[in-house]
Amino acid sequence: SGKPSAAVCHSTTLLLEAKKSNGELLVAGKTWTGFADAEEEFADQAVGMKIQPYRIEDEARKMQGTTFKVAAPFSSYAIQDGNLITGQQQNSGAAAAELVVEALAK
């Protein structure tokens, strides 16, 4: 609908399967981010077991026609590509929110 959409941290999982009304993946041709493998590994080590059944970064990198990027673990990192705004993890919420506010002001 031409409006900004945003997801941060593990909510970016939905972008692995979210599709537009024409059936094309929402992230097709887009650069985006989400919880990184290194962050998952840190969390797994902290609790002594594998927490998530799969890793967002691993799955995203298998997808053709989209680019998944990550910054240093647990650093603030947000990306805007058109109307899609994503943040790497919880420390990226403010950066993603700023991008949303800027997009809404246009």
Contacts in CASP RR format, 6 or more apart in sequence:
PFRMAT RR
TARGET T0000
AUTHOR 0000-0000-0000
METHOD contacts of the structure
MODEL  1
SGKPSAAVCHSTTLLLEAKKSNGELLVAGKTWTGFADAEEEFADQAVGMK
IQPYRIEDEARKMQGTTFKVAAPFSSYAIQDGNLITGQQQNSGAAAAELV
VEALAK
2 83 0 8 1.000
3 83 0 8 1.000
4 83 0 8 1.000
4 84 0 8 1.000
4 85 0 8 1.000
4 100 0 8 1.000
4 103 0 8 1.000
4 104 0 8 1.000
5 26 0 8 1.000
5 83 0 8 1.000
5 84 0 8 1.000
5 85 0 8 1.000
6 84 0 8 1.000
6 85 0 8 1.000
6 86 0 8 1.000
6 87 0 8 1.000
6 96 0 8 1.000
6 97 0 8 1.000
6 99 0 8 1.000
6 100 0 8 1.000
7 14 0 8 1.000
7 15 0 8 1.000
7 34 0 8 1.000
7 85 0 8 1.000
7 86 0 8 1.000
7 87 0 8 1.000
8 34 0 8 1.000
8 78 0 8 1.000
8 86 0 8 1.000
8 87 0 8 1.000
8 88 0 8 1.000
8 89 0 8 1.000
8 90 0 8 1.000
8 92 0 8 1.000
8 93 0 8 1.000
8 96 0 8 1.000
9 34 0 8 1.000
9 35 0 8 1.000
9 87 0 8 1.000
9 88 0 8 1.000
9 89 0 8 1.000
9 90 0 8 1.000
9 92 0 8 1.000
9 93 0 8 1.000
10 34 0 8 1.000
10 35 0 8 1.000
10 52 0 8 1.000
10 56 0 8 1.000
12 32 0 8 1.000
12 33 0 8 1.000
12 34 0 8 1.000
12 35 0 8 1.000
12 56 0 8 1.000
12 86 0 8 1.000
12 87 0 8 1.000
13 56 0 8 1.000
15 25 0 8 1.000
15 26 0 8 1.000
15 27 0 8 1.000
15 32 0 8 1.000
15 60 0 8 1.000
15 86 0 8 1.000
16 56 0 8 1.000
16 59 0 8 1.000
16 60 0 8 1.000
16 63 0 8 1.000
17 25 0 8 1.000
18 25 0 8 1.000
18 26 0 8 1.000
18 27 0 8 1.000
19 25 0 8 1.000
19 26 0 8 1.000
20 26 0 8 1.000
25 63 0 8 1.000
25 66 0 8 1.000
26 84 0 8 1.000
27 60 0 8 1.000
27 63 0 8 1.000
27 66 0 8 1.000
27 84 0 8 1.000
28 65 0 8 1.000
28 66 0 8 1.000
29 65 0 8 1.000
29 66 0 8 1.000
29 67 0 8 1.000
29 81 0 8 1.000
30 66 0 8 1.000
30 67 0 8 1.000
30 81 0 8 1.000
30 82 0 8 1.000
30 84 0 8 1.000
31 66 0 8 1.000
31 67 0 8 1.000
31 68 0 8 1.000
31 69 0 8 1.000
31 79 0 8 1.000
31 81 0 8 1.000
32 60 0 8 1.000
32 66 0 8 1.000
32 67 0 8 1.000
32 68 0 8 1.000
32 69 0 8 1.000
32 79 0 8 1.000
32 81 0 8 1.000
32 84 0 8 1.000
32 86 0 8 1.000
33 68 0 8 1.000
33 69 0 8 1.000
33 70 0 8 1.000
33 71 0 8 1.000
33 77 0 8 1.000
33 78 0 8 1.000
33 79 0 8 1.000
33 86 0 8 1.000
33 87 0 8 1.000
33 88 0 8 1.000
33 92 0 8 1.000
34 56 0 8 1.000
34 57 0 8 1.000
34 60 0 8 1.000
34 68 0 8 1.000
34 70 0 8 1.000
34 86 0 8 1.000
34 87 0 8 1.000
34 88 0 8 1.000
34 89 0 8 1.000
35 55 0 8 1.000
35 56 0 8 1.000
35 57 0 8 1.000
35 88 0 8 1.000
35 89 0 8 1.000
36 56 0 8 1.000
36 57 0 8 1.000
36 70 0 8 1.000
36 71 0 8 1.000
36 73 0 8 1.000
36 88 0 8 1.000
36 89 0 8 1.000
37 55 0 8 1.000
37 57 0 8 1.000
37 58 0 8 1.000
37 70 0 8 1.000
38 70 0 8 1.000
38 73 0 8 1.000
39 73 0 8 1.000
39 74 0 8 1.000
39 88 0 8 1.000
39 89 0 8 1.000
40 51 0 8 1.000
40 52 0 8 1.000
40 55 0 8 1.000
40 56 0 8 1.000
40 57 0 8 1.000
42 73 0 8 1.000
42 74 0 8 1.000
43 51 0 8 1.000
44 50 0 8 1.000
44 51 0 8 1.000
57 68 0 8 1.000
57 70 0 8 1.000
60 66 0 8 1.000
60 68 0 8 1.000
61 68 0 8 1.000
69 79 0 8 1.000
70 77 0 8 1.000
70 88 0 8 1.000
71 77 0 8 1.000
71 88 0 8 1.000
74 89 0 8 1.000
74 91 0 8 1.000
75 88 0 8 1.000
75 91 0 8 1.000
76 88 0 8 1.000
76 91 0 8 1.000
76 92 0 8 1.000
76 93 0 8 1.000
76 94 0 8 1.000
76 95 0 8 1.000
77 87 0 8 1.000
77 88 0 8 1.000
77 92 0 8 1.000
77 95 0 8 1.000
78 85 0 8 1.000
78 86 0 8 1.000
78 87 0 8 1.000
78 88 0 8 1.000
78 92 0 8 1.000
78 93 0 8 1.000
78 95 0 8 1.000
78 96 0 8 1.000
78 98 0 8 1.000
78 99 0 8 1.000
79 85 0 8 1.000
79 86 0 8 1.000
79 87 0 8 1.000
80 99 0 8 1.000
80 102 0 8 1.000
80 103 0 8 1.000
83 103 0 8 1.000
85 96 0 8 1.000
85 99 0 8 1.000
85 100 0 8 1.000
85 103 0 8 1.000
86 96 0 8 1.000
87 93 0 8 1.000
87 95 0 8 1.000
87 96 0 8 1.000
END
